[in-house]
Amino acid sequence: MFHDGFRRYGTNTIWLVAEKFIRLIFGFLVGIYVAKRLEPENYGLYNYVISFAALLAVFTSFGLESLLGRELVRHPDRQSELLGSAAFLRLCGVLVMPLLVILIAMFNPKVESTRLLLLVIISGYGFQVFQVFESWFQASVLGKYVALSQILALIAVSLCRLYLAWALLPLWCFLAAEAAYMGLCVLGYGIFYRRCGGRITAWRIHAGTCFRLLSESWPYWIGGVAVLVYMRIDQVMIGSMIGDAANGYYSVAVRLAEIFYFIPSVVCASFLPALMRARDVSEQWFRNRLEYLFGIMFYFSLLLIGACWAMSFLIPPLYGEAYREAVPLLRFYSVTLWFVCTGAPLSLWYLVENRQRLAAGLAILGAVFNVAFNLVLIRCYGTYGAVVATLASYALCYCCCLLLPSTRAVALLRLTAPFTCLQTLRNNTPT
């Protein structure tokens, strides 16, 4: 029984990690060709529309993904009610998105000029109603079907994007391809769901379940909104305040740095069981393991920052001379990898100590800082101001952790762990 469970969870994890690596490879190679063919101005507009739509989507998703997966594990006998109610809530959110675009366009000239492009990609979010399939697969430890659906959709759409770039077709075609990717993923989910014995016709909408899901999902929703604001608001604001060409340079730098963002979460996720067991044994053992993880991720961040500097030399030959301005931006932006890497163990601490609401509050604070700094610094320093705004918001959130009594100890651990680990290594080295 143990070996069967181990093999099942291990296979599930391998599929999910494989999907990440395939996405990384296709995203990098196809992204280079698309960016080179579109040139900075069109590529900047393309990323502006994608980022703006993603912000609207997270505002209307209600943070149901994490909560739904938990509820499906806890109450497998209520699958039909949970899936039907969650799908109904997602439908309500999707219907609000085009209305928000029309409303914002009345006050924002940039949104008004890109309204049709936004509506094209928002059509893809209509398929997100059935994103609840993904939660069901994860709760059933059938993540391989999620990964397989996404891999097949990614290959098909990547080939399509290559053709669109080669033929230099209008920008709305590229956004339609993004929408098609969402549709193909959901199509794959639906086919595999049916093969696993599921029936959409059995889903039921229950008012009480809808209200309960909404009342319990808000911490996840707020945290998701804050994280996406961190990741996307700068591109939206650069596109609105400076122009699409500047956003093109910035988007190349950000996308290259974000290639490494999934690595800290994957590495730290493998430490979660060890941390939870240590927490059950003693506080000191838990602290020692957390300190070790902080130290590992600090030195790992230096390695990734060095990788970004090495990649910066490849921008002109790969993307073309038109993107040379992205070279210093990538080097500057790579510093965010320190915050991302050393922040991953902190996220585990929030989870083990059941401090998710505190994490959501700090994420909101950081998002507010980020928007405020961007408003000021982008006007003064352009794209470099956006990088400074991101780093400053990360730094201020860290300072808040130092000031709060409940997080001061772990914030200090995050700072001192690299030196402690180095000292431990020296002491254990034979002379």
C-alpha positions in Angstrom: 0.0 0.0 0.0 2.8 2.4 0.9 4.7 1.7 -2.3 1.5 2.1 -4.4 0.8 5.5 -2.8 4.5 6.6 -3.2 4.5 5.6 -6.9 1.2 7.4 -7.4 2.3 10.7 -5.9 5.7 10.4 -7.4 4.3 9.9 -10.9 1.9 12.8 -10.4 4.8 15.1 -9.4 7.0 14.0 -12.4 4.3 14.8 -14.8 3.7 18.3 -13.3 7.5 19.1 -13.3 7.8 17.8 -16.9 5.1 20.2 -18.0 7.0 23.1 -16.3 10.2 22.3 -18.2 8.4 21.8 -21.5 6.6 25.1 -21.0 10.0 26.7 -20.2 11.7 25.4 -23.3 8.8 26.3 -25.7 8.2 29.6 -24.0 11.8 30.6 -24.3 12.4 29.5 -27.9 9.1 30.6 -29.4 9.1 33.8 -27.3 12.4 34.8 -28.9 11.2 34.4 -32.4 7.8 36.1 -31.7 9.5 39.1 -30.0 12.1 39.5 -32.8 9.4 39.5 -35.5 7.0 41.8 -33.7 9.7 44.3 -32.7 9.7 46.2 -29.4 6.5 48.4 -30.0 4.2 45.6 -31.1 5.7 43.2 -28.6 5.2 45.7 -25.8 1.5 46.2 -26.8 1.1 42.4 -26.9 2.4 42.0 -23.3 0.4 45.0 -22.1 -2.9 43.4 -23.3 -1.9 40.0 -21.8 -1.0 41.6 -18.5 -4.1 43.7 -18.3 -6.3 40.7 -19.1 -4.5 38.6 -16.4 -5.2 41.3 -13.8 -8.9 41.4 -14.7 -9.0 37.6 -14.6 -7.6 37.3 -11.1 -9.9 40.0 -9.8 -12.9 37.9 -11.1 -11.6 34.4 -10.2 -12.6 34.7 -6.4 -9.5 32.7 -5.5 -11.4 29.4 -5.8 -8.6 27.2 -7.2 -6.8 26.4 -3.9 -9.9 26.2 -1.8 -11.8 24.0 -4.3 -9.0 21.4 -4.3 -9.0 21.2 -0.5 -12.8 20.8 -0.4 -12.8 18.1 -3.0 -10.2 16.1 -0.9 -12.2 16.6 2.3 -15.6 15.9 0.8 -15.3 13.5 -2.1 -19.0 12.6 -1.7 -20.0 16.2 -2.6 -18.0 16.5 -5.8 -21.0 17.2 -8.1 -22.2 20.0 -5.8 -18.7 21.6 -5.3 -17.8 21.4 -9.0 -21.2 22.8 -10.2 -21.2 25.7 -7.6 -17.5 26.6 -8.4 -18.2 26.6 -12.1 -21.2 28.8 -11.6 -19.1 31.3 -9.6 -16.4 31.3 -12.3 -19.1 32.0 -14.9 -20.2 35.0 -13.0 -16.7 36.3 -12.9 -16.1 35.7 -16.6 -19.2 37.6 -17.5 -18.0 40.6 -15.5 -14.7 40.9 -17.3 -15.9 42.5 -20.6 -18.0 44.9 -18.6 -15.0 45.9 -16.7 -13.0 46.5 -19.9 -15.8 48.7 -21.3 -16.1 50.6 -18.0 -12.3 51.2 -17.6 -12.1 52.3 -21.3 -14.4 55.2 -20.5 -11.7 56.7 -18.2 -8.4 55.3 -19.7 -7.5 56.3 -23.3 -4.9 53.4 -23.4 -7.6 50.8 -22.6 -10.0 52.5 -25.1 -7.4 52.2 -27.9 -6.8 48.5 -27.1 -10.4 47.5 -26.2 -10.9 45.2 -29.2 -7.6 43.4 -28.5 -8.6 43.0 -24.8 -11.9 41.5 -25.8 -10.2 39.0 -28.1 -8.1 37.5 -25.3 -10.9 37.8 -22.7 -12.9 35.5 -25.0 -10.4 32.8 -24.0 -11.1 33.3 -20.3 -14.6 32.2 -21.0 -13.2 28.6 -21.0 -11.9 29.3 -17.5 -15.4 28.4 -16.3 -14.3 24.8 -16.6 -11.0 25.3 -14.9 -12.6 23.5 -12.0 -11.6 20.3 -13.9 -8.0 21.0 -12.9 -8.9 21.1 -9.2 -10.6 17.8 -9.5 -7.6 16.2 -11.2 -5.3 17.5 -8.6 -7.5 16.3 -5.7 -7.7 12.9 -7.3 -3.9 12.7 -7.8 -4.4 12.7 -11.5 -2.2 15.6 -12.3 -0.8 13.8 -15.3 -4.0 14.6 -17.3 -3.6 18.3 -16.5 0.0 18.2 -17.6 -0.8 16.2 -20.7 -3.6 18.5 -21.7 -1.4 21.6 -21.3 1.6 20.0 -23.1 -0.5 19.1 -26.2 -2.2 22.6 -26.2 1.1 24.3 -25.8 2.7 22.4 -28.7 -0.3 23.2 -31.0 -0.4 26.9 -30.0 3.4 27.3 -30.2 3.4 26.0 -33.8 0.5 28.5 -34.5 2.5 31.4 -32.9 5.5 30.5 -35.0 3.4 30.7 -38.2 1.8 33.9 -37.1 5.1 35.5 -36.5 6.6 34.2 -39.7 3.6 35.6 -41.7 3.6 38.8 -39.6 -0.1 38.7 -39.2 -2.0 41.3 -37.1 -1.6 41.4 -33.4 -5.2 40.2 -32.7 -4.2 36.9 -34.2 -1.5 36.4 -31.6 -4.0 37.2 -28.8 -6.6 34.8 -30.4 -3.9 32.1 -30.2 -3.5 32.8 -26.5 -7.3 32.4 -26.1 -7.2 29.2 -28.2 -4.6 27.8 -25.8 -7.1 28.2 -22.9 -9.8 26.5 -24.9 -7.6 23.6 -25.9 -6.5 23.0 -22.3 -10.1 22.8 -21.2 -11.0 20.5 -24.1 -8.3 18.1 -23.0 -9.5 18.3 -19.4 -13.0 17.5 -20.5 -12.0 14.5 -22.5 -9.9 13.0 -19.7 -12.6 13.9 -17.1 -15.1 11.9 -19.2 -12.6 9.0 -19.6 -12.2 8.9 -15.8 -15.9 8.4 -15.4 -16.9 12.0 -14.6 -20.1 13.6 -16.0 -20.7 17.3 -16.3 -24.5 16.6 -16.4 -24.2 15.4 -12.8 -23.0 18.8 -11.5 -25.3 20.8 -9.3 -25.4 24.4 -8.2 -26.1 24.8 -4.5 -26.6 28.4 -3.1 -25.3 27.5 0.3 -22.1 26.0 -1.2 -21.6 29.1 -3.4 -21.8 31.4 -0.3 -19.5 29.1 1.7 -16.9 29.0 -1.1 -17.0 32.7 -1.4 -16.7 33.3 2.3 -13.7 31.0 2.7 -11.9 31.8 -0.5 -11.2 35.5 0.2 -7.7 35.1 1.7 -6.6 33.0 -1.3 -8.2 35.6 -3.6 -6.5 38.6 -2.0 -3.2 36.7 -2.0 -3.6 35.9 -5.7 -4.5 39.4 -6.6 -1.5 40.8 -4.7 0.9 38.4 -6.3 -0.3 39.1 -9.8 -0.2 42.9 -9.1 3.5 42.3 -8.2 4.1 40.5 -11.4 2.0 42.3 -14.0 1.1 45.9 -12.9 4.5 47.3 -13.9 4.0 46.2 -17.5 0.5 47.7 -17.6 1.7 51.0 -16.1 4.7 51.2 -18.4 2.5 50.6 -21.4 0.1 53.3 -20.3 2.6 55.9 -19.1 5.6 55.6 -21.4 4.7 53.6 -24.5 4.7 50.2 -26.1 8.3 50.2 -27.2 9.6 50.7 -23.7 7.2 48.0 -22.5 8.7 45.7 -25.2 12.3 46.1 -23.7 11.0 45.7 -20.2 8.9 42.6 -21.1 11.9 40.8 -22.5 13.9 41.5 -19.4 11.1 40.4 -17.1 10.3 37.2 -19.1 13.9 36.1 -19.1 14.2 36.6 -15.3 10.9 34.9 -14.7 12.2 31.8 -16.4 13.8 30.9 -13.1 10.9 31.9 -10.8 9.4 28.4 -10.7 12.7 26.8 -9.5 12.6 28.1 -5.9 9.0 26.9 -5.4 9.8 23.4 -6.8 12.9 23.1 -4.6 11.2 24.3 -1.5 8.1 22.2 -2.0 10.3 19.1 -1.6 11.3 20.3 1.9 7.7 20.8 3.1 7.2 17.3 4.5 10.5 17.5 6.4 9.6 20.9 7.8 6.2 19.7 9.0 7.7 16.6 10.6 10.4 18.8 12.3 7.7 21.2 13.6 5.9 18.2 15.2 9.1 17.1 16.9 10.5 20.3 18.4 10.7 24.1 17.7 14.5 24.0 17.6 14.6 21.2 15.0 12.1 23.1 12.9 14.2 26.3 13.2 17.4 24.5 12.2 15.9 23.0 9.1 14.3 26.3 8.1 17.6 28.0 8.6 19.3 25.4 6.4 16.7 26.0 3.7 17.1 29.8 3.9 20.9 29.4 3.5 20.5 27.0 0.5 18.1 29.4 -1.3 20.4 32.4 -0.6 23.3 30.9 -2.4 20.9 29.5 -5.1 19.7 33.1 -5.7 23.3 34.2 -6.4 23.6 31.4 -8.9 20.4 32.4 -10.7 21.4 36.1 -10.7 24.7 35.1 -12.3 22.7 33.1 -14.9 20.6 36.2 -15.7 23.8 38.2 -16.3 25.1 35.6 -18.6 21.8 35.5 -20.5 21.9 39.3 -20.9 24.8 39.0 -23.3 22.6 36.8 -25.5 19.8 39.3 -26.0 21.2 41.2 -29.0 22.2 38.1 -31.0 18.9 36.3 -30.2 16.3 39.0 -30.1 18.1 41.5 -32.4 19.8 44.8 -31.9 16.4 46.5 -31.5 16.2 45.0 -28.0 19.7 46.0 -26.8 18.0 48.3 -24.1 16.8 45.2 -22.4 20.3 44.1 -21.5 20.9 46.4 -18.5 17.2 46.0 -17.5 17.7 42.3 -17.2 20.8 42.7 -15.1 19.1 45.2 -12.8 15.9 43.1 -12.6 17.8 39.9 -11.8 18.2 41.2 -8.2 14.5 40.3 -7.6 15.6 36.7 -7.7 17.1 37.2 -4.2 13.7 38.1 -2.8 12.0 35.3 -4.8 14.4 32.6 -3.7 14.7 33.6 0.0 10.9 34.3 0.0 10.1 30.7 -0.9 11.1 29.2 2.5 9.2 32.1 4.2 6.0 30.9 2.3 6.5 27.4 3.8 6.8 29.0 7.2 3.5 30.7 6.7 1.9 27.5 5.7 3.4 25.3 8.5 2.6 27.9 11.1 -0.9 28.5 9.7 -0.3 32.2 9.0 -1.8 32.4 5.6 -3.9 35.5 6.5 -0.8 37.3 7.7 0.9 36.3 4.4 -2.1 37.7 2.4 -2.0 41.0 4.4 1.7 41.5 3.7 1.2 40.6 0.1 -1.5 43.3 -0.1 0.8 45.8 1.5 3.5 45.0 -1.0 1.1 45.4 -3.9 0.0 48.8 -2.6 3.7 49.9 -2.2 4.4 48.6 -5.7 1.6 50.6 -7.4 2.5 53.7 -5.5 6.2 53.5 -6.3 5.5 52.8 -9.9 3.3 55.8 -10.2 6.1 58.1 -9.1 9.3 56.3 -10.3 8.1 55.4 -13.8 7.5 59.1 -14.6 10.9 60.0 -13.3 13.1 57.1 -14.4 11.1 55.2 -17.0 11.6 51.4 -17.1 14.4 51.6 -14.5 11.9 53.2 -12.2 9.7 50.2 -12.5 12.5 47.9 -11.5 13.3 50.1 -8.5 9.6 50.1 -7.5 9.6 46.3 -7.5 12.8 46.0 -5.5 11.6 48.7 -3.0 8.2 47.1 -2.5 10.0 43.7 -1.8 12.4 45.5 0.6 9.6 47.3 2.5 7.7 44.1 3.0 10.8 42.6 4.5 11.2 45.5 6.8 7.6 45.1 7.9 8.4 41.4 8.7 11.3 42.7 10.9 9.0 45.1 12.7 6.1 42.7 13.4 6.7 40.6 16.6 5.1 37.5 15.1 7.5 37.5 12.1 10.6 39.2 13.5 12.4 35.9 14.4 11.9 34.3 10.9 12.8 37.6 9.2 16.1 37.7 11.0 16.7 34.0 10.2 16.2 34.8 6.5 19.0 37.4 6.9 21.5 35.5 9.0 21.0 31.9 7.7 23.7 32.2 4.9 26.4 33.2 7.4 25.3 30.5 9.8 25.3 27.8 7.1 28.8 28.9 6.0 30.1 28.8 9.5 28.6 25.3 10.0 30.3 24.1 6.8 33.6 25.5 8.0 33.3 23.8 11.4 32.5 20.4 9.8 35.3 20.6 7.2 38.2 18.3 8.3 41.6 20.0 8.8 
